[in-house]
Amino acid sequence: MALPEVCVVFLMRTGTDGLEVLLGDRRTGAGRGRLTGLGNAVRRGEAAHGAAVRGVLEEAGVGVEASDLREAGVVERHFPTRRALSERATVFVCRRFTGLPVPSEAIAPRWFALADVPYGRMRADTARWLPGVLRGGSVDARFTFGVDLSTVVLEAN
């Protein structure tokens, strides 16, 4: 069975102290209470790039062009005890955008210097792959979570 498709976007900019990434406190959904990138579910017939453009606008009021998105890879999350949470996420990084981030019903966005990203506030899998992606790398990994829905019990690359 195919996993539901989602996308996650990490906007980056050069701030006064160097590179910064836009993250947000997730207010809804499976990641509620965690720090995440911007994202959205991919609709039937929609490309991940299109979902990413739509997600950034809906969640933070920021405009991006599909051509400015750098696809950084794919992450699969498997939850054997709650299969409805399982998903396949296409990861994007984007350095060109228009507008200023504003809070939405789904997320409260804010900028973090790369040296100050609070990985401990993220899902356990994200804290493992995001540092490399923010340094310009890529990800292709699968994570299986335990019964607590928070602990990674298996990782495969």
N, C-alpha and C positions, 0 to 999 in steps of 0.2 A: 504494500500500500504506500502510495506517495505521501510524503509529509506536506503539511500546509506550508506555502511559501510566504516568507516575510522579507523585509529588507531593513537594514540599519545603516544610518549615515552618520559619519563623524565629520562635522565641519571644523576646519582649522584656519587659524589666522595668525599673523605675526603681531603680538602685543608689545607692550613696553618692555617686558622682561623676556621676550623670545616667543617661541611657538606656543599657541594655546589651542585647546580643543573645547568645542561646545558639547556639554553633557547636560542631562536634565534629570531632575527628581521625578520618577514615574509616578503618576497619580492614579492610574487605572491599569487594569489587566494583570497578566501573570507576573510582570516585573514591578508591580506596585511596591513603593517604598525603597526601591533600588535606584541607583544612578545608572543611566543608560544613554545610548546615542538616540538620535531621532529615528523613527521608523514607521512602518506601516505594513499591513498585509497586502500581498500581491493579489489583485482581483483576477478573476477568470478572463483570459485573453489579454492580460496586461503584462508588459515586460517589467522586470525588476527595476530597471532605470526609471520607468514611468511611475511606479509605486514610490520610489525614493523621492522623486521630485514632488509628488503629491504629499508624501508624508512630512517632508521638511516644511512645506508651506502650511499644512494643517496643524502640525504640532508646535511650530515656533514662529510662523508668519514670515519665514525667510524664503526667498526665491533662489532656486538653483536651476541650471540648465543640465539636461541629461548628458550633454557632451563634456561637461566639466566634472562629472563624477568619475573617479578612478575606482574601478572594481578591485577590491583587495582580497576577495576570496569568498569562501562559503563555510558556514558553521552549521552543523546539525546538532540539535538538542533532542535527546530521547528521554522520556519519562515513562518507564514501563508501568509504574503504578498509577499514572494519570495520563494515558496516551493522548488525550485532547490537548495537552500542553506541548507535545512534541512539535518541532518545526524545523524547517531548513531556511537559514537566513543568509541572504547575499549581503556582503559587507562592502560599504563604499566609504571613500574619503573624498572630501571636496574642499578646495581652497578658494573657490570663486563663488560668491553669492551676493544677493542684494537684500537690503533691509536689515533691521535690527531684530534679534530674537525677542519674542514676547511670550509670556506664559499662555498656556491653553488649558483646556479641561484635562488633557492627557498628561501634560508635562510642564515642569517649571525649569526652563533652560538657564544655564549660566556658564561662563567661560572659566577654564582651569588652565594654568600653566602646566606644561607637560610634566615638569618635575613635581607638581603638587596634585596630580590626579589621585583621588582617593579610591584605589582599586578595592579596598576592603568593603566598600559600599555597593559593589557591583555583584552580579551573579558570579559564582565561582569559576565558571568557564571563561567568562569575559576577561576576568583579571589575568587569565593565563595567556590569551592570544592578543589582547588589545595593545599591550606595550610594543610588540613587534610591528603591528599594523601602523601605529602612530609614528614609528621610526621609518616608515616607508616600505615595510615588508608586506607579506601576504599571509593568509591563513587558509587551510583546508583541513578541517578537523571535525571529529564526531565525539560528542560527550553524552554519557549516560548518567542520569541522576538517580540517587537513592530514594528511599521511601519518604525522607524528609523534604524532598523536592528541591533541596539546596546543595547537597553534597554531591560532588562528582565522584562516581564510583568506577568509571571506566572512561579512558580517553584514547582515541585512535586518530592517527594522522594519515 
